[in-house]
Structure formats: C-alpha cells, structure tokens
C-alpha cells in the first residue's frame, strides 16, 4: 500500500471527475504545505501528478512538477 495518511488514501478512492480530483489534491497539497507537513503535501502532489499524467492534462502536470520541485 502507498504511504500517506489513511484519510488521504480514502479520499483518493472516492469517485470523482478526474480533473476535479486533480484540483482537489493540489489544494490539499497546498494546505499541507502551509501546515509544514511535507510528507502529506508530497503525497497529494504525487497523486495529482499521477492522475494528470493518466488523463493527459498537461497544464496540471506542469503545476504539479513545479510544486514538487519546490519541496
């Protein structure tokens, strides 16, 4: 099983439109970054990046790559 808090893994499994899920996990990553929880932020950004890559959303891929490089 992947690392990350259990509730983030649960949120990941909930059905939602892919682009909305990417945006939601990006916002969660920003939230955890503000709270200085780098591990949870990295988990959220990587999940958003994985989904953006899967659906071919280049804009979100660039955003997640930028935020992951700043961690």
N, C-alpha and C positions, 0 to 999 in steps of 0.2 A: 504494500500500500504506500501511497505517496506521503511525503511529510506535509505537515500543515495542521493547524488546529482542526478538530473534528467538525466544528460547525462550518468551517470553510469548505471542507470536503463534502459536507451535506448540501451546502448551497450550490456547489458545483454540479451535483447530481440532479438538482431540481430542474424540471423542464422550463425552458425559456427560449426566446428567439436568440439566435447566435450573436447578432450584433448588440443586442441589449445586454446579454451576458458578458460580452467583452467590455462594454462600457461600465457595467456594474462592478466587475472585478478590477477595472482600472481605478474606479472611485474608491473601492475598498483598499487597494494598494496605496493610494494617496493618503487615505485615512490612517492606515497603519504606519506609514512613513512619518506622518506628523506626530504620531504617538511613540515614535522611535522603536517600533517593533519591526526591525529589518527582515527577520525571517518570515513573518506573515506577509509583509509587503512584497517580498521577493516571490513567495508562493503565489500571491494574487496576480502579480505581473506575468509570471511564467505561464499560469493557466490562461490568462488573457492572450498572451502571445501564441500559445499553442492553438487556441481556438481561432484566432485571427489568421494564422497560417493555414489552418484547415479550410476556412471558408474563403480565403483569398482576399482578405481585407487589408490591402497594402497600407492604407492610412493608419490603421491601428497597429500594424506591425512596426511601422516607424516610431509611433508613440511609445510602444512597449519597449522597443530596443533602446530608445533614448532614456527612458526611466530606469531600465535595468543597468545601463552603463553608468548612471549617476549614483547607484547604490554602492 
